[in-house]
Amino acid sequence: MYKGTTIVAVKKNGLTAIAGDGQITLSQETIIKGSAKKVRRIYHDKIIVGFAGAVADAFALEERFEEMLNKYSGNLLRSAVELAKEWRTDKVLRQLQALLLVADEDQLLLISGNGDVIEPEDGIMAIGSGGNYALAASRALAKITELDAKSIAIEALKIASEICVYTNDQITCEVIGGKSNA
């Protein structure tokens, strides 16, 4: 489990939102920053990526992922699979400690260093120290409300921030799909 962040992704009604908190925790007792941005747009603003884990590792993986996107003309699935293969087999990359949630207009994927590329069955995924709290909250909100993807992701992170000491309520959220890219 990666401590120090929570990232949640929700896909609903043609839109995908990825949201992340802003807290960076040093060791297990010191908050050193509260407004970090762990969710961003890449590849000509057509892909959203959110990361949990060691910041330098996550940036290195995000950079490598964008290289794959350029190599495979923005094909999200192909780029994710190629990154996962390289991450698992390269002896330097294998040491990187992070997870990525990535999305384009059509797909939402989790990429891990174990070689996993996972698409959620219900359109909801979460990673990081508060990931299980955000996942549970997102699933409940999706079932019992008419909230859109962005609202669900933000509310789920707020709930996670009330439970997980490694998660705060300084939220960055990006949405892709439908008219959100205009």
C-alpha positions as a printed Julia matrix, in Angstrom:
182×3 Matrix{Float64}:
   0.0    0.0     0.0
   1.24   3.49   -0.82
   0.88   5.99    1.99
   0.5    9.69    1.49
  -2.17  10.05   -1.14
  -5.55   9.0    -2.42
  -6.58   8.92   -6.07
 -10.08   7.97   -7.19
 -11.48   7.56  -10.7
 -15.15   7.42  -11.64
 -16.56   6.71  -15.1
 -20.25   7.54  -15.52
 -22.53   8.67  -18.36
 -19.71   9.15  -20.87
 -17.47  11.16  -18.54
 -14.48  10.04  -16.52
 -13.21  12.01  -13.52
  -9.93  11.37  -11.76
  -9.44  13.2    -8.48
  -6.58  13.28   -6.0
  -5.83  14.88   -2.69
  -2.93  17.27   -2.16
  -1.16  15.93    0.92
   2.46  14.86    0.88
   3.59  13.09    4.03
   7.22  12.61    5.03
   7.8    9.37    6.91
   4.73   8.61    8.99
   4.37  11.72   11.06
   4.99  14.91    9.12
   2.82  16.61    6.52
   5.23  18.6     4.36
   2.82  19.88    1.71
  -0.92  20.12    1.46
  -1.51  21.32   -2.08
   0.38  18.94   -4.38
  -1.18  18.12   -7.74
  -1.17  14.36   -8.29
  -3.68  14.39  -11.14
  -2.84  15.97  -14.47
  -3.52  15.96  -18.17
  -0.89  14.63  -20.58
  -0.59  13.8   -24.28
  -2.18  16.93  -25.77
  -4.69  17.06  -22.88
  -6.32  13.84  -24.16
  -5.22  11.61  -21.26
  -5.65  12.06  -17.51
  -3.19  10.43  -15.14
  -3.27  10.2   -11.35
  -0.54   8.65   -9.26
   0.05   7.25   -5.8
   3.4    6.32   -4.35
   6.84   7.86   -4.3
   6.63  11.19   -6.12
   9.89  10.89   -8.05
   8.97   7.34   -9.08
   5.51   8.44  -10.17
   6.93  11.29  -12.26
   9.4    8.92  -13.9
   6.59   6.49  -14.73
   4.31   9.27  -15.98
   7.1   10.47  -18.26
   7.69   6.93  -19.55
   3.95   6.49  -20.07
   3.77   9.68  -22.13
   6.65   8.37  -24.26
   4.58   5.23  -24.89
   1.56   7.36  -25.81
   3.68   9.24  -28.33
   5.09   5.99  -29.71
   1.63   4.39  -30.09
  -0.26   7.48  -31.3
  -2.24   7.97  -28.09
  -3.55   4.39  -27.91
  -4.22   4.17  -24.16
  -4.47   0.4   -23.8
  -1.44  -0.39  -25.96
   0.63   2.25  -24.17
  -0.46   0.95  -20.75
   0.41  -2.66  -21.64
   3.8   -1.67  -23.04
   4.58   0.4   -19.93
   3.53  -2.44  -17.63
   5.72  -4.91  -19.56
   8.71  -2.6   -19.43
   8.09  -1.73  -15.77
   8.0   -5.4   -14.82
  11.02  -6.51  -16.85
  13.46  -3.59  -16.62
  15.69  -3.97  -13.55
  15.79  -0.21  -12.87
  12.07   0.41  -13.45
  11.19  -2.6   -11.27
  12.42  -0.62   -8.27
   9.9    2.2    -8.79
   7.17   2.3    -6.16
   3.99   3.84   -7.55
   0.63   3.08   -9.14
  -1.04   4.95  -11.99
  -4.7    5.48  -12.85
  -5.05   6.6   -16.46
  -8.05   7.5   -18.6
  -9.0    8.75  -22.03
 -12.5    9.37  -23.38
 -13.18   5.63  -23.68
 -11.16   3.72  -21.09
 -10.09   3.82  -17.46
  -7.1    1.7   -16.43
  -4.87   0.94  -13.45
  -1.21   0.25  -14.24
   1.11  -1.41  -11.73
   4.71  -2.54  -11.56
   3.53  -6.13  -11.24
   2.58  -6.04  -14.9
  -1.09  -5.39  -14.18
  -3.28  -3.37  -16.51
  -6.78  -3.49  -15.04
 -10.03  -2.0   -16.29
 -12.74  -1.8   -13.61
 -16.0   -3.66  -14.13
 -18.08  -0.9   -12.56
 -16.15   2.14  -13.82
 -14.73   2.98  -10.39
 -11.16   2.57   -9.11
  -9.09   4.04   -6.3
  -5.46   3.77   -5.19
  -3.31   5.0    -2.35
  -3.6    5.01    1.41
  -7.21   6.18    1.41
  -8.08   4.24   -1.73
 -10.37   1.71   -0.07
 -12.34   4.47    1.67
 -12.7    6.44   -1.57
 -13.63   3.29   -3.49
 -16.39   2.37   -1.02
 -17.72   5.93   -0.94
 -17.7    6.17   -4.76
 -19.56   2.91   -5.19
 -22.2    3.92   -2.64
 -22.65   7.39   -4.16
 -22.89   5.95   -7.68
 -25.62   3.53   -6.56
 -27.79   5.83   -4.48
 -27.43   9.26   -6.1
 -27.71  10.91   -9.47
 -24.4   12.74   -9.02
 -22.12  12.99  -12.05
 -18.65  11.43  -12.23
 -16.84  14.57  -11.03
 -19.16  15.12   -8.07
 -18.85  11.48   -7.0
 -15.04  11.57   -7.19
 -14.82  14.79   -5.19
 -17.29  13.68   -2.52
 -15.57  10.29   -2.2
 -12.23  12.02   -1.64
 -13.76  14.31    0.97
 -15.06  11.23    2.79
 -11.66   9.51    2.55
  -9.97  12.65    3.92
 -12.13  12.43    7.05
 -10.92   8.87    7.7
  -7.37   8.54    6.33
  -4.64  10.59    8.03
  -2.57  10.5     4.82
  -5.34  12.17    2.77
  -6.49  15.78    2.86
  -9.37  17.71    1.29
  -7.25  19.83   -1.09
  -8.61  18.14   -4.21
  -7.51  18.31   -7.83
 -10.0   16.82  -10.29
  -9.78  16.42  -14.06
 -12.65  15.27  -16.27
 -12.49  13.79  -19.74
 -15.14  12.71  -22.23
 -18.25  14.23  -23.72
 -18.02  18.01  -23.95
 -15.46  18.35  -21.14
 -12.52  18.54  -23.57
 -13.86  21.49  -25.54
